[in-house]
Amino acid sequence: MSLAFDDILAAQERLRGHIERTPCRHSRTLSEITGAEVWVKFENLQFTAAYKERGALNKLLQLGENVRARGVIAASAGNHSQGLAYHAARLGIPVTIVMPKGTPFVKVQQTRAHGAEVVIEGDGYDEASATARKLCDERELTFVHPFNDADVMAGQGTVALEMLEDVPDLEILPIPIGGGGLIAGMATAAKHLKKDIRIIGLEPAMFPSFTAKMRGVQTAQNGGGATIAEGIAVKTVGDLSYAVARPLIDEVLLIEEPYFERGIALYCNVEKTVVEGAGATSLAALLAYPERFRGKKVGLVITGGNIDTRLLASVLTRELVRESRIVSLRIIGDDRPGLLANVSAIIGQMGANIIEVAHNRLALDVPAKGAEFDVMIETRDAQHTQEVMDALRERGYPPRVV
């Protein structure tokens, strides 16, 4: 299987005027944090907040009238389904989407809002895909694969065309791998335009499907887990996308969960933009493997921004804990009037904010005439937290972090 550069150029012309020509901007702050020269492609600014529109629409625009009339079907954890549903509705094509049970609510709701029939089935993509194939045969629909399709790969490759038009001297493209469609298309385009550009594939450590295939290992039984990067949580990489991408990839890196969270938080706090777990993958790679990218001009793709708001709030709060800006302090003292008031006064005088207090007089490791309470505080940074703890200790209330 090969993907021609001309197919990607044709896709670019086909998509022109139908999707956003998203910006690719230099980030001075992320460059300072990572040590690389960072350029960010904001694919979360597409109408459905993900690059998947490109491949889905490129496929739809090439279908015949009879095929369009019967309709299309796909299996997807969210972004492919939204892109397909949105553009199918624009083109008057009926669409059915099979989504795994763990798909974030926001993606299910948005897919239905675009007029698609949504079927929730299976514990992951592979099970959902099997159901979609069955329905496809029963209803005589056309299956639009999210990654293992040449037309879809060609559409995704237009991301790299735009990035190298905007920043021709990029040296490295770290690209997320789920099923492999994005990296197959982008690597084909990038290597054709600039032979010495490095293509680095990125996978969640919980779902190393591409890495396993390179090593001749079957991951269907071993891969899995509750990754925050559910958009690339695919147990088996596509055969076609693998065949296209493998000769073009210089290296594949595995990303652990905390780096996805840090990437989401940095994009929110630094770039003031919302990304999902998979969308933060390329930035997560720079945080996890800084030596690979230091001093190089690196192009990052925010592949999607469809994250559940509750999960986003949790990630941002966890980042505050990770940075010691939210800390829970345990204090044990005599159970006498004014103890909590004194501790609260010290914390207030130090400029910290009390978020929550839990008071416990019955813990068996506390003296019968004593009291234990946990105070959750918010501070400016780790140094400020230490200053608060030192002040409490000096006044006779030695705390410990819990």
SVG drawing of the C-alpha trace seen along z (x, -y; Angstrom):
<svg xmlns="http://www.w3.org/2000/svg" viewBox="-31 -39 50 51">
<polyline fill="none" stroke="black" stroke-width="0.4" points="0.0,0.0 1.3,-3.5 -0.2,-6.9 0.6,-9.4 1.6,-13.0 -0.7,-14.0 -3.7,-12.4 -3.0,-14.7 -2.8,-17.7 -6.1,-16.7 -7.6,-16.4 -6.4,-19.9 -8.2,-21.3 -11.3,-19.2 -11.5,-20.5 -10.8,-24.1 -13.7,-26.3 -15.3,-23.4 -13.1,-23.3 -11.1,-25.9 -7.6,-26.8 -6.4,-26.6 -3.5,-28.7 0.0,-27.5 1.5,-29.8 4.8,-30.1 4.5,-29.8 7.1,-31.7 6.1,-30.4 5.9,-26.7 9.3,-27.1 10.7,-28.4 9.2,-25.6 10.2,-22.8 13.5,-24.1 12.3,-23.5 11.2,-26.1 7.5,-25.3 4.9,-25.9 1.3,-24.9 -1.3,-23.9 -4.8,-24.6 -6.9,-21.9 -9.3,-22.3 -10.6,-25.3 -12.3,-23.2 -16.1,-23.4 -16.2,-20.0 -13.1,-20.8 -10.9,-18.1 -8.8,-17.4 -10.9,-14.3 -13.2,-16.5 -10.5,-16.5 -10.4,-12.7 -14.1,-12.2 -15.1,-14.9 -12.5,-13.9 -14.1,-10.4 -17.7,-11.7 -17.0,-14.0 -15.8,-11.1 -18.9,-8.9 -21.3,-8.3 -25.0,-9.4 -26.4,-5.9 -23.9,-5.3 -24.8,-8.7 -28.5,-7.9 -28.1,-4.7 -26.0,-6.3 -22.7,-5.7 -21.7,-4.2 -18.6,-4.4 -17.3,-3.3 -15.5,-6.0 -14.8,-7.2 -15.9,-10.6 -14.0,-12.9 -14.3,-10.9 -18.0,-10.4 -18.6,-14.2 -16.7,-15.1 -18.5,-12.5 -21.9,-13.3 -21.5,-17.1 -20.4,-16.9 -22.7,-14.1 -25.6,-16.3 -24.3,-19.2 -24.2,-16.9 -27.6,-15.3 -26.1,-11.8 -27.7,-9.6 -25.2,-8.6 -25.0,-6.0 -22.3,-6.0 -21.4,-3.2 -19.6,-4.5 -18.0,-2.5 -19.6,-2.6 -16.9,-4.7 -17.1,-7.6 -17.2,-11.0 -20.7,-12.4 -19.8,-15.5 -18.8,-13.6 -22.0,-11.5 -24.2,-14.6 -22.4,-16.5 -22.6,-13.6 -26.3,-13.3 -26.7,-17.1 -25.3,-16.8 -28.2,-14.5 -26.5,-11.1 -28.1,-7.9 -25.8,-6.9 -25.5,-3.3 -23.7,-2.7 -22.1,0.7 -18.8,2.4 -16.2,1.7 -13.7,0.2 -13.2,-0.8 -12.6,2.8 -16.0,4.0 -17.8,1.0 -16.2,1.5 -17.4,5.1 -21.0,3.9 -20.7,1.2 -19.5,3.8 -22.5,6.0 -24.9,3.1 -23.2,2.0 -23.9,5.4 -27.5,5.6 -28.4,2.1 -26.3,2.0 -24.4,-1.1 -20.9,-2.3 -18.3,-1.9 -16.1,-5.0 -13.1,-3.8 -11.6,-6.4 -8.0,-5.6 -7.6,-2.5 -8.6,-4.2 -6.5,-5.9 -9.0,-8.7 -9.2,-9.4 -5.4,-9.3 -5.0,-11.8 -7.4,-14.2 -5.4,-14.0 -2.2,-14.6 -3.4,-18.2 -2.6,-19.1 1.2,-18.7 0.8,-20.6 -0.6,-23.6 2.0,-23.5 4.9,-23.4 3.4,-26.2 3.3,-28.3 6.6,-27.2 8.8,-25.7 11.8,-25.2 10.2,-22.8 12.6,-20.1 10.5,-17.6 6.8,-16.6 5.8,-14.5 2.4,-13.0 -0.1,-11.0 -0.8,-7.4 -4.1,-5.7 -5.0,-3.7 -2.3,-5.5 -4.3,-7.5 -3.0,-10.9 0.6,-10.0 0.4,-8.1 -1.0,-11.2 1.1,-13.8 4.3,-11.8 3.7,-11.2 3.2,-14.9 6.0,-16.1 8.7,-13.7 7.8,-14.6 8.2,-18.3 11.2,-18.0 13.1,-14.7 15.2,-15.4 12.3,-16.3 12.0,-13.9 8.7,-12.1 8.2,-10.8 5.2,-8.7 3.5,-9.0 1.3,-6.4 -0.2,-6.1 1.8,-3.6 -1.5,-1.8 -2.1,-1.3 1.2,-0.7 -0.4,0.8 2.1,-0.6 5.1,0.2 3.9,3.8 3.3,4.3 6.8,3.1 8.1,5.7 5.8,8.4 3.7,8.6 -0.1,8.9 -1.6,6.3 -5.3,7.2 -5.0,9.2 -2.5,7.2 -3.2,3.5 -5.8,1.5 -6.5,-0.7 -8.4,-3.9 -6.2,-6.4 -7.2,-10.0 -6.2,-9.9 -9.2,-7.8 -9.1,-9.3 -5.9,-7.3 -6.8,-4.3 -6.8,-1.7 -5.6,1.9 -4.8,2.7 -3.2,0.2 -4.7,0.3 -2.9,2.5 -3.1,-0.1 -2.1,-3.0 0.8,-1.0 2.1,0.0 2.1,-3.7 3.5,-5.2 6.1,-2.6 8.8,-3.4 8.4,-7.2 8.7,-7.1 12.0,-7.8 11.0,-6.8 8.0,-5.9 7.7,-7.1 5.3,-5.9 3.6,-8.5 2.6,-7.9 -0.6,-9.4 0.7,-12.3 2.2,-13.9 -1.1,-14.0 -2.6,-15.8 0.3,-18.3 -0.1,-19.0 -3.9,-19.7 -3.2,-22.0 -0.4,-23.9 -2.5,-24.4 -5.3,-25.8 -3.1,-28.0 -0.5,-29.1 -2.3,-29.1 -5.8,-29.7 -7.2,-26.9 -9.1,-23.7 -7.7,-20.3 -8.6,-16.7 -6.2,-14.0 -5.2,-12.9 -5.0,-16.5 -2.2,-17.1 -0.1,-14.2 2.6,-16.1 3.1,-18.6 3.2,-15.6 6.0,-14.2 8.1,-17.3 7.5,-17.2 8.3,-13.5 11.4,-13.4 12.8,-17.0 16.2,-15.8 14.7,-14.6 13.5,-18.0 15.7,-20.6 16.8,-23.4 14.8,-22.0 11.9,-23.7 9.0,-21.4 5.5,-21.5 2.8,-20.3 -0.8,-19.5 -3.7,-20.0 -5.7,-17.2 -8.9,-17.8 -10.6,-19.8 -13.6,-17.6 -13.0,-17.0 -15.7,-16.4 -15.9,-19.6 -15.9,-17.6 -12.7,-15.8 -11.1,-19.1 -11.9,-20.6 -10.4,-17.5 -7.2,-17.7 -6.7,-21.4 -7.3,-20.8 -4.9,-17.9 -2.3,-20.1 -2.6,-22.6 -2.0,-19.7 1.0,-18.5 2.5,-22.0 1.8,-22.2 -0.6,-25.1 -3.4,-23.1 -2.2,-21.1 -4.0,-19.3 -2.2,-19.8 -2.9,-17.6 -2.6,-19.3 -2.9,-17.5 -3.3,-19.6 -5.0,-20.0 -8.8,-20.0 -9.4,-23.4 -11.5,-26.4 -9.8,-28.6 -7.4,-26.0 -9.0,-26.1 -9.3,-29.9 -5.6,-30.3 -4.6,-28.0 -6.9,-29.8 -5.6,-33.2 -2.0,-32.1 -2.9,-30.8 -4.8,-34.0 -1.9,-36.2 0.4,-34.3 -1.9,-35.1 -3.1,-31.6 -6.8,-30.6 -8.6,-27.8 -10.7,-25.7 -11.9,-22.9 -11.6,-21.8 -12.2,-18.3 -12.2,-18.0 -11.8,-14.6 -11.8,-14.0 -12.3,-10.2 -9.2,-9.0 -7.4,-6.4 -4.0,-7.7 -4.9,-11.1 -4.8,-11.6 -8.1,-11.5 -7.8,-15.2 -6.5,-16.0 -8.0,-16.9 -7.0,-16.2 -8.0,-18.2 -7.1,-18.5 -7.0,-21.9 -6.9,-22.1 -5.2,-25.4 -4.6,-27.2 -1.3,-29.0 0.7,-30.9 3.3,-28.1 5.3,-25.4 7.5,-28.1 4.5,-29.9 3.2,-26.5 6.4,-25.9 6.3,-29.4 2.8,-28.7 4.0,-25.4 7.0,-27.1 4.8,-29.7 2.4,-27.1 5.4,-25.2 6.9,-28.3 3.6,-29.0 3.3,-25.5 1.1,-23.8 3.5,-21.6 1.7,-20.3 2.3,-17.4 1.2,-17.0 -1.5,-14.3"/>
</svg>
